[in-house]
Amino acid sequence: MMAHNNLLDSDNSLLIIVDLQAKLSAVMPPEVANLTSRNTIRLLEAANKLDIPLIVTEQYRQGLGPTEELVSSHFSLGTPVFDKTDFSCCASTGFCNALETSERKQVVLVGQETHVCILQTALELLECGYKVFVVADAVSSRNPEHKFGALQRLQQQGVTITNHESVLFEWLGSARHPEFKAISALLR
């Protein structure tokens, strides 16, 4: 049976962590910031096990600092991290080249803020021909209404809104996958 064209495939996916920096997380509602970090780490650990490439951005690192240490401790050696001042990641020097070099067409977005950097990046990636998946329980905004509105707008534009567990199990595709037990264990 042929898989639906809107299911994630680990061989065609790329994970992008957008601006998950401690100084930004500090202004999010604490429970939302914790959920975003926890679910991002789960996705990151699964991506590492499944050889799914990772790209990271940091908004104005000079002022907002680096990616949260709890998250960055899971980065592989050589993970590309792009400093940016534009809200869309696509405007960051080298970012689009890194995407093209990966030769992957499914982009999974996590990070902050949903209604600014996630939204602008997702819309531009759609325009560039990528299939974009925003992980609703791994993105955050200071105001929950802004996140809700952004997710609705993104969905109306053709972005797939999903959750981290769906991503994990779509990447696996089957309980027969050799990494099934290890990735299932991330959810405990």
Long-range contacts (C-beta under 8 A, 24 or more apart in sequence): 3-173, 6-131, 6-160, 7-170, 8-106, 8-108, 8-133, 8-167, 8-170, 8-171, 9-106, 9-170, 9-171, 9-173, 10-50, 10-51, 10-52, 10-171, 10-172, 10-173, 12-104, 12-105, 12-106, 13-47, 13-52, 13-104, 13-106, 13-107, 13-108, 13-171, 14-52, 14-53, 14-54, 14-55, 14-99, 14-102, 14-104, 14-106, 14-107, 14-108, 15-43, 15-44, 15-47, 15-52, 15-53, 15-54, 15-55, 15-108, 15-110, 16-54, 16-55, 16-56, 16-57, 16-89, 16-107, 16-108, 16-109, 16-110, 16-111, 16-121, 17-44, 17-54, 17-55, 17-56, 17-57, 17-67, 17-71, 17-110, 17-111, 18-57, 18-89, 18-109, 18-110, 18-111, 18-112, 18-117, 18-118, 18-121, 19-57, 19-58, 19-59, 19-64, 19-111, 19-112, 19-113, 19-117, 20-56, 20-67, 20-68, 20-71, 20-110, 20-111, 20-112, 21-58, 21-59, 21-61, 21-64, 21-65, 21-66, 21-67, 21-68, 22-65, 22-66, 22-68, 22-69, 23-63, 23-64, 23-65, 24-59, 24-64, 24-112, 24-113, 25-68, 25-112, 25-140, 27-142, 28-112, 28-140, 28-141, 28-142, 29-140, 29-142, 29-144, 32-140, 32-144, 33-140, 35-137, 35-138, 35-140, 36-110, 36-111, 36-112, 36-137, 36-138, 36-139, 36-140, 37-68, 37-70, 37-71, 39-110, 39-135, 39-137, 39-138, 39-164, 40-71, 40-110, 40-111, 40-138, 40-164, 41-70, 41-71, 41-74, 42-164, 42-168, 42-186, 42-187, 43-108, 43-110, 43-135, 43-138, 43-164, 43-167, 43-168, 44-71, 44-74, 44-75, 45-74, 45-183, 45-186, 46-167, 46-168, 46-171, 46-179, 46-183, 46-186, 47-171, 48-74, 48-76, 49-179, 49-182, 49-183, 50-171, 50-179, 50-183, 52-171, 53-102, 53-104, 54-79, 54-80, 55-79, 55-80, 55-82, 55-89, 55-95, 55-98, 55-99, 55-102, 56-80, 56-81, 56-82, 57-81, 57-82, 57-83, 57-84, 57-89, 57-92, 57-95, 57-111, 57-117, 58-82, 58-83, 58-84, 59-84, 59-85, 59-87, 59-117, 60-84, 60-85, 87-116, 87-117, 87-120, 87-121, 88-117, 88-120, 88-121, 88-123, 88-124, 89-117, 89-121, 90-121, 90-124, 90-125, 90-128, 96-128, 99-125, 99-128, 99-130, 105-129, 105-130, 105-131, 106-130, 106-131, 106-133, 107-131, 107-132, 107-133, 108-133, 108-135, 108-167, 109-133, 109-134, 109-135, 109-139, 110-135, 110-138, 110-139, 111-138, 111-139, 112-139, 112-140, 112-141, 113-140, 113-141, 113-142, 113-146, 113-147, 114-139, 114-140, 114-141, 114-146, 114-147, 114-150, 114-151, 115-141, 115-146, 115-147, 115-149, 115-150, 116-141, 118-150, 118-154, 119-150, 119-153, 119-154, 122-154, 122-157, 122-159, 123-154, 123-157, 123-159, 126-157, 126-158, 126-159, 131-160, 132-158, 132-159, 132-160, 133-159, 133-160, 133-161, 133-162, 133-167, 134-159, 134-160, 134-161, 134-162, 135-162, 135-163, 135-164, 135-167, 136-161, 136-162, 136-163, 137-163, 137-164, 138-164
